[in-house]
Amino acid sequence: MTTSVLSRCVTAAAALILAATANAQDLVVTNGRILDGTGKVIERGSLVVRGGKIVSVSASTPAAGGARTIDAGGKTVMPGLIDAHRHLVQGDGAQWLATRAPQQLQEFLDAGFTTVLSAIDPPQLLEARNRINQGQMRGPRLYAGVFVPVAGAAGGGGGGPREDPARTDPARGPIPAQAAPAIPHDATIKAVETVDQCLARVLTSGERAGARLLITADHGNCEMMIDPETGGPHTAHTTNPVPFIVVDPAGPRPLRGGGALCDVGPTLLTLLGLEKPTEMTGVDLRQTGA
């Protein structure tokens, strides 16, 4: 993993970890050690949530105004984590929803994740999202993409289609005799440029907030578009080194070389002032004494 530092600042995170469901509600949390997302800690602080959104964080105790009040008892209240790529449903979707979903989604909350992006799952995931939103199941806020079945598939009958409907639906045209272009070169470049533009907007917002940002990736794709062995499109994740960039308003700080993904979590926890669990084998990528 290549390591580098930029002396700029960025926006920090998202929703707070609360012992509540993801549906919108009014809450007042008092007596908490609050990590405010900018690198500061408010001892015995309070926060106010209205309509499911945080509206204030302060060192004083606000009036409840009819909202539910939670005494944190001095425990740490921190910005919630976001898992931006998951495939949640494993195996039969109906069985997952009935037996495994409640525990699995609760585990995300227990681990500090208040938002999860599901990158394509069976439609039972939408039902799980509905139950969370309605307060019938505990879990993180779900952003979901699901498979949409194609109507009129050939080979139907009891038990549903025996083949992939996307390939056998008679409404689809015949398979073209000539293959489509294998490598969308221009589209790939445009996609990378779009990510750069979006990241620039985040950096600009962070400069105003005086916050920190850690930028990295868990794999690549577009740097290897052609499989060197087959000469065809390369569609799998790559294992090349990825950058790790710490953007800190306090200025540049050297990072260790030879890092790995297991070091990202310990680095983040250290920046938040939290102790690394013994289960984590990684290290803080920032060099000490530098």
N, C-alpha and C positions, 0 to 999 in steps of 0.2 A: 504494500500500500504506500503510495507516494504521499508525503506529508508536507504541508505548507501552511502559512499563516497570512491573512490579510488584516491590515489595521483599520478595518471599517466595522460597522455594527449593523445589527439586524433585528428583526422581530422575533420574539420568542413566542411561545406556544399558545394554548388553546383553552379548553374547558377544565375546571378544577375537578379533582377526584373527590367525589362526595358519596356518602353512603345513601344513594337514592337512585331511582330509575331515571332513564334518559328523557322522560317526557317533561315538557315545560312546567316549571313550578316556581314558587316564591320561597326563598330560603334566606336565613341569616345564620352564618357560621361565626361563632365567637371563640375566644380563648384558644386560638390556633397559632402555631409557628408557621407563618405564611411565606412561602417562596413566591415573590411577586412576578417572576418571569423576566426580570431585568438584571438579575444577579444580586438583588437585595433581599434581606430577610426582615420580616416584621415579627418581632416576638410578641406573643399574646395579642395578635391582631384579629381583625374581623373582616368579613366580606359579605356582600349582599348580592343575592341572585333574584332577578325578577324575570318572569316569563322564560326561565331556563337559561338566561344570560347573566353574566357577571356585570354588575353596574357600578360597584365600588369596592375598593380594598383600602383599609385604613387601620391605624393603631387605636382608634377609639371604638366604643361599642355603640352601634347605631340602634335606633328604635326598631322593634320588630315590625310594627305596623300590620299586625295580623298574619305575618308570614311565619312559617315553621322555623323554630330556632334550634340549632345544633351546637352543643358545647363540645368543642374539639378536645378539651382536656389537656391542652398543651401539645397535642400531636401535630405533626407536620402536615400542612395543606399545600399542595404543589400543583403546578400546571399539569393537566392530564396529557398522557402520551397518545400519539396517533400512529396506528399501524396502517401503512398506506398500501399494502399488497398482501392479501390473504385469500386462500381458497378454503372456506370454512366447512362446507358440507362434504363429508367423506362417506362413500358408500351410498346406500339407499336414502333419498332425501326425506321421505316420510318417517323412516325409523330414526334418522338424525334429529328431526324436529321433536319427535315424541320422547326420545330417551337421552340423547346426548347434548342437545342444544342448551338446555338450562344450565347445566354444569359448565360447559365449554364457554358460554358467554359470560357467566359469573367469573370464571377464571381470568378473563380479560380485565374485568374491573379490579379483581384482587391484585393483578400485576400492574395496575396503574394506567391501563389503556381505556380512555373514555371515548375514543372514536376509532372505528375500523373500516377500511375500504375493502370490500369483497370484490376481487377481480374475476368475476364470472362464476356463478354457482347455480345449482338447480333452483326452481321457483320457491321451494320451501323456505329459502332464505328471506324472501319478501314477507312471508307469514311471520317469521321470527322477528323481523324488523317491526311489523305491525303490533305484535304483542308487546315488544319493548316500549314502543311509542304510547301504547294504551295502558301501560303500567301492569300488564299481566305477566311479564317476565322481566327479570333483571338482566341488564346487559349494556354494552356500550352503544353509542350512536352508530348506526350502520349506514354506510353508503354502499349500495348493492347494484351489481350488474348480474343478470340471470340469462340462462339459455331460453330462447323463445321457440317453442315447437312450431314446425311448419305444417300447415293443414294440408290434407289430401295426400299424405304419403302413401306410396305403393307398399304392398305387402302387409296391409293392416289386418284387422281381426282382433281376436282376444289377446290381451296383453300388450297392445300397442304395436307400432311398426317394428319389423325385424331388422330394418336397415336404417342408416342415418337419413332422416327425412330431408336434410339439406341436399342430399345427393339423389334421392329417389322421388321427390315431389314432382308429379306430372306438370305442375304449373311452371316449373323451371324449363328454360330452353335447353336444346341439345348441347352436349359437351362440345366446345369448339375444337376444331381439328388442329388449330395452332395454339401452342401454349402462350399464356400471358407473359409479359416481360418479367424476368426472374428477380431483378434487383431494382427496386424503386429508388434509384440514386438521388434524384432531385427531391423526392418526398422525404427521404431520410435526412438530407441536409436541412430542409425546411423545418422538420420536427426538432432537430437539435437547436436550430436558431430560435425557435419558439420557446424552448426550455430556457435558453440563455436570457431571453427578453423577460420572461416571467421571474427568473431569479433576480434580475436587475431591479425589478419592481419591489421585490421583498427586501433587497439590500437598501434601497432608498427609504422604505418605510422604517427599517431598523435604525438607520442613521438618526431619524427623528426620535425614536424611542430609546436610544442608548442601550440597545440590547445586544446579545451575542447570537451567533449562528454557527452551527456545525454542519458542514456540507460534505457529503460522501455518497457512495453508491454501493449496492451489494453485488452488482455484476454489470457487465457491458453487453452490447448487442451490435450497435451500428459500426463499431470499429472492425468487425469481421463480417462482411456481407456475403462472402463466397466461401464455401467449404473447400479447404485446400486439398482434400482427398478426393472428393467427388466432382468438384467444379460446379456444383449446384448451389442453390441458396443455403446459407447457414442461418438456421432459425433458432438455435439453442442459445442459452446464456453462455457468455464467455467467462473465463477465469483469469483474465488479465488484471494487473494491478489497477486500483481505482484511487482517485485523489481523496485526501482528507484535509479539509480546510477549516480552520478556526478563525472566525471573524470576531474580533474583540475590541470594544472601544478603548480598552486599557492599553492597546498597542500590540505589536508583534511579540511572539514568544516562540522559541525554537521547539520543534516537535521531534519525537523519536523517529528513527528510520525503521523499516521492516515491520510496520504495524499490521494488524489484522482486524477483521470485523469484530472479533471478541473484545477488542480494546475500546470500541466506540462507547459502549455502555459505561465502563468504569470512568472514562474521560468525562462523560456527561454528568455522572453522579458527583464526581469531584467538583465540577463547576457549580453544581447546585448545593454543595456543602453537605452531601450525604455520604455515609459510609458505604463502601463497596461490600456486598454480601460475599460470604466465604465461597459460595457456589461459583462466583465469577472468577475465571482464570486469567482474564485480560488485565491490562495495566493502563494507567493514565498516560496518554500519548504526549502530554506536555512535559518537557524536560524540567526537572526540578533544579532550583538554584540558578536558572538562566535569566 
